[in-house]
Amino acid sequence: MANRTWAVFSKPWAALPPDELGPLINRMGFTAAEIPVRDGAYLTPVSVPERLAGFVGQLADHGVHVISVASEPTEPVLAACAEAGVPLLRVMAPIGAGGYHASTQRLRSQWESIAPLLERYRVNLGIQPHHGAFVSTVLGLLELIKDLPDQFRVVWDAGHDALAGENPADTLEQAGDRLGLVNLKNAEYRRSAESPDAAARYRTWFGPGDQGMADWPLIMEALHRIDYRGPICLTAQYTDLSPEQVAIQAGADLTWARSFD
């Protein structure tokens, strides 16, 4: 798609100031980014009200558009997103020690309480499925945000969709008009190194776009079928790679992904 926005999640380079991050993103071939707002990053929950707009403006000077931030949906963060023109804040839906139902009831209550803030600041809340101790499926998220305003969106993630054993052609269609962002990564389960007589244990491994359980060509075909015209974000998550190696691999994966668009 000629006008597609291709973004990268800048977490591997979270400490970089914008005048260093922008050129790096350019060199990788991206024109947009998702920015982490977390303790230890250049932008923190404490500093973001004063820094985000300037950060976004400086990235724009390098031709990089900020499509979203990854942070907690507090009012100061949402207000900063509104001021900076960032349309989406990405979160996940954790399942705590109290179990699934207690956790989802708590999340639902929290999200109902911030719905007026999302409307006031005109910022969407993008919720991403995540394998493990989170709501891991699109259908689970849709049930959780049922009847909430349109500002509650699904952030579809190729790697976690695959780890959950889902069919991307189905889950992308299931997201429907709640689909707010598509993340591309690839992942698989690998057996942990243990003694031969130990019980089998598996860990997740994140690798290049053409290695893992997520079928990127099939995903791109499905996106065309549902006529998804929104941004695609390569999350730049690779097991055991340095930030310098991540930049090289993310650029290569971008070239490969774009060949199917």
C-alpha positions as CSV (number, residue, x, y, z in Angstrom):
1,M,0.0,0.0,0.0
2,A,1.7,3.2,-1.2
3,N,0.7,5.4,1.7
4,R,1.1,2.9,4.5
5,T,2.8,4.2,7.7
6,W,5.6,1.9,8.9
7,A,6.7,2.5,12.5
8,V,9.2,0.9,14.8
9,F,9.0,0.6,18.6
10,S,11.9,2.5,19.9
11,K,12.3,0.5,23.2
12,P,15.8,-0.8,22.3
13,W,17.0,2.8,22.2
14,A,14.7,4.2,24.9
15,A,17.4,6.3,26.5
16,L,18.3,8.2,23.3
17,P,17.4,11.9,22.9
18,P,15.3,12.7,19.9
19,D,18.1,14.2,17.8
20,E,19.9,10.9,18.1
21,L,16.9,8.7,17.8
22,G,15.4,10.4,14.7
23,P,18.4,9.8,12.5
24,L,18.7,6.2,13.7
25,I,15.0,5.6,12.7
26,N,15.7,7.2,9.4
27,R,18.7,4.8,8.7
28,M,16.5,1.8,9.5
29,G,14.0,3.0,6.8
30,F,11.0,3.9,9.0
31,T,9.0,7.1,9.0
32,A,7.2,6.7,12.3
33,A,7.7,5.3,15.8
34,E,6.1,4.2,19.0
35,I,7.8,5.7,22.0
36,P,8.1,4.1,25.5
37,V,7.3,6.3,28.4
38,R,8.7,4.4,31.3
39,D,11.2,4.7,34.2
40,G,14.7,4.5,32.8
41,A,13.7,5.8,29.4
42,Y,14.4,9.3,28.0
43,L,10.7,10.0,28.6
44,T,9.4,9.0,32.0
45,P,5.9,9.3,33.5
46,V,7.3,12.2,35.6
47,S,9.0,14.1,32.7
48,V,6.5,13.4,29.9
49,P,4.2,16.4,30.6
50,E,7.1,18.8,30.0
51,R,9.1,16.7,27.4
52,L,6.7,14.8,25.1
53,A,5.6,17.7,22.8
54,G,9.2,18.8,22.3
55,F,10.4,15.2,21.7
56,V,7.7,14.7,19.1
57,G,8.5,17.9,17.4
58,Q,12.2,17.1,17.2
59,L,11.5,13.7,15.8
60,A,9.2,15.4,13.2
61,D,12.2,17.5,12.2
62,H,13.8,14.3,11.2
63,G,10.8,13.1,9.3
64,V,9.6,10.7,12.0
65,H,6.0,10.8,13.1
66,V,5.0,9.4,16.6
67,I,2.0,7.2,16.2
68,S,1.7,6.0,19.8
69,V,3.3,5.8,23.2
70,A,3.6,2.8,25.5
71,S,2.8,3.8,29.0
72,E,0.2,3.8,31.8
73,P,-3.1,5.7,31.0
74,T,-2.8,8.4,33.7
75,E,-4.2,11.8,33.2
76,P,-0.8,13.5,32.9
77,V,0.3,11.1,30.2
78,L,-3.0,11.4,28.3
79,A,-2.8,15.2,28.5
80,A,0.8,15.1,27.2
81,C,-0.3,12.9,24.3
82,A,-3.1,15.3,23.5
83,E,-0.7,18.3,23.5
84,A,1.8,16.5,21.4
85,G,-0.7,15.2,18.9
86,V,-0.1,11.5,19.7
87,P,-3.3,9.6,18.9
88,L,-2.9,6.3,20.8
89,L,-1.5,5.1,24.1
90,R,-0.7,1.3,24.2
91,V,-1.2,-0.9,27.2
92,M,-1.8,-4.6,28.0
93,A,-4.3,-6.4,30.2
94,P,-2.5,-8.2,33.0
95,I,-4.0,-11.1,34.9
96,G,-3.0,-10.9,38.6
97,A,-2.8,-13.3,41.5
98,G,-6.6,-13.0,42.1
99,G,-7.3,-14.9,38.9
100,Y,-8.8,-14.1,35.5
101,H,-12.3,-12.9,36.5
102,A,-11.1,-10.7,39.3
103,S,-8.4,-9.2,37.2
104,T,-10.7,-8.5,34.2
105,Q,-13.3,-7.0,36.5
106,R,-10.6,-4.7,38.0
107,L,-9.4,-3.7,34.5
108,R,-12.9,-3.0,33.3
109,S,-13.5,-0.8,36.3
110,Q,-10.3,1.1,35.7
111,W,-11.0,1.6,32.0
112,E,-14.6,2.8,32.7
113,S,-13.1,5.4,35.0
114,I,-10.7,6.8,32.4
115,A,-13.2,6.8,29.5
116,P,-14.1,10.4,30.1
117,L,-10.4,11.3,30.0
118,L,-10.0,9.6,26.7
119,E,-12.9,11.6,25.3
120,R,-11.7,14.8,26.8
121,Y,-8.2,14.5,25.4
122,R,-9.2,12.7,22.2
123,V,-6.6,9.9,22.7
124,N,-7.3,6.2,22.0
125,L,-6.4,3.5,24.5
126,G,-4.9,0.6,22.5
127,I,-4.9,-2.7,24.3
128,Q,-2.6,-5.5,23.1
129,P,-3.1,-9.2,23.7
130,H,0.0,-10.8,25.3
131,H,0.7,-14.5,25.9
132,G,1.3,-15.6,29.5
133,A,-0.2,-13.6,32.5
134,F,-2.3,-11.3,30.3
135,V,-5.5,-11.4,28.3
136,S,-4.0,-13.3,25.3
137,T,-6.6,-13.3,22.6
138,V,-8.5,-10.8,20.5
139,L,-11.8,-12.3,21.5
140,G,-10.8,-11.9,25.2
141,L,-10.1,-8.3,24.7
142,L,-13.2,-7.6,22.7
143,E,-15.3,-9.1,25.5
144,L,-13.4,-7.0,28.0
145,I,-14.0,-3.7,26.1
146,K,-17.5,-4.6,25.0
147,D,-19.8,-1.5,25.3
148,L,-16.9,0.8,26.1
149,P,-16.5,3.9,23.8
150,D,-14.7,3.7,20.4
151,Q,-11.6,5.1,22.0
152,F,-10.8,1.6,23.3
153,R,-9.0,-0.1,20.5
154,V,-7.3,-3.5,19.9
155,V,-3.5,-3.5,19.1
156,W,-3.1,-6.7,17.2
157,D,0.3,-8.4,17.7
158,A,1.6,-11.0,15.3
159,G,4.0,-12.7,17.7
160,H,1.7,-13.0,20.6
161,D,-1.2,-14.0,18.3
162,A,1.0,-16.9,17.2
163,L,2.2,-17.8,20.7
164,A,-1.5,-18.1,21.6
165,G,-2.0,-20.5,18.8
166,E,-4.4,-18.3,16.9
167,N,-5.0,-18.0,13.1
168,P,-4.2,-14.4,12.1
169,A,-6.7,-14.4,9.3
170,D,-9.4,-15.0,11.9
171,T,-8.2,-12.7,14.6
172,L,-7.6,-9.7,12.4
173,E,-11.2,-10.1,11.1
174,Q,-12.5,-10.5,14.6
175,A,-10.9,-7.2,15.7
176,G,-13.2,-5.4,13.1
177,D,-13.5,-1.7,13.5
178,R,-11.8,-1.9,16.9
179,L,-8.5,-2.5,15.2
180,G,-6.3,0.5,16.0
181,L,-2.7,-0.7,15.4
182,V,-0.9,-3.8,13.9
183,N,2.3,-5.0,15.5
184,L,4.7,-7.2,13.6
185,K,7.1,-9.5,15.3
186,N,7.9,-13.2,15.2
187,A,8.2,-15.7,17.9
188,E,8.3,-19.4,18.8
189,Y,8.6,-21.7,21.7
190,R,12.0,-23.3,22.3
191,R,12.8,-26.0,24.8
192,S,14.9,-24.7,27.7
193,A,18.3,-26.2,28.2
194,E,17.9,-28.8,30.9
195,S,19.2,-32.2,31.8
196,P,17.7,-34.9,29.5
197,D,15.7,-36.4,32.4
198,A,14.1,-33.2,33.4
199,A,10.5,-32.4,32.7
200,A,10.2,-30.5,29.4
201,R,10.1,-26.7,29.8
202,Y,9.7,-24.1,27.1
203,R,10.6,-20.4,26.7
204,T,9.7,-17.9,24.1
205,W,12.2,-16.8,21.5
206,F,11.7,-13.7,19.3
207,G,13.5,-13.7,16.0
208,P,13.6,-12.3,12.5
209,G,10.3,-11.8,10.6
210,D,10.8,-15.0,8.5
211,Q,11.6,-17.2,11.5
212,G,8.9,-18.2,13.9
213,M,5.2,-19.2,14.1
214,A,3.8,-15.9,12.7
215,D,3.3,-16.0,9.0
216,W,4.0,-12.5,7.8
217,P,3.0,-13.0,4.2
218,L,-0.3,-14.5,5.4
219,I,-0.8,-11.6,7.8
220,M,-0.2,-9.0,5.1
221,E,-2.7,-10.8,2.8
222,A,-5.3,-10.7,5.6
223,L,-4.7,-7.0,6.1
224,H,-5.4,-6.4,2.5
225,R,-8.5,-8.5,2.6
226,I,-10.0,-6.5,5.5
227,D,-8.7,-3.3,3.9
228,Y,-6.7,-2.2,6.9
229,R,-5.1,1.1,6.1
230,G,-3.7,2.0,9.5
231,P,-0.1,2.0,10.7
232,I,2.0,-1.1,11.1
233,C,4.6,-1.1,13.8
234,L,7.6,-3.5,13.9
235,T,8.3,-4.0,17.6
236,A,12.0,-4.6,17.2
237,Q,11.9,-7.4,19.7
238,Y,14.7,-10.0,19.1
239,T,16.1,-12.4,21.7
240,D,19.8,-11.9,22.5
241,L,20.6,-9.1,20.0
242,S,22.4,-5.9,20.9
243,P,20.7,-2.6,20.1
244,E,23.0,-2.2,17.2
245,Q,22.1,-5.7,15.9
246,V,18.4,-4.9,16.5
247,A,18.6,-1.9,14.2
248,I,20.1,-3.9,11.4
249,Q,17.6,-6.7,11.8
250,A,14.6,-4.3,12.1
251,G,15.6,-2.6,8.8
252,A,15.9,-6.0,7.1
253,D,12.5,-7.0,8.4
254,L,11.0,-3.8,7.2
255,T,12.2,-4.4,3.7
256,W,10.8,-7.9,3.7
257,A,7.4,-6.9,5.2
258,R,7.0,-4.1,2.7
259,S,7.5,-6.5,-0.2
260,F,4.1,-8.1,0.7
261,D,2.2,-4.8,1.0
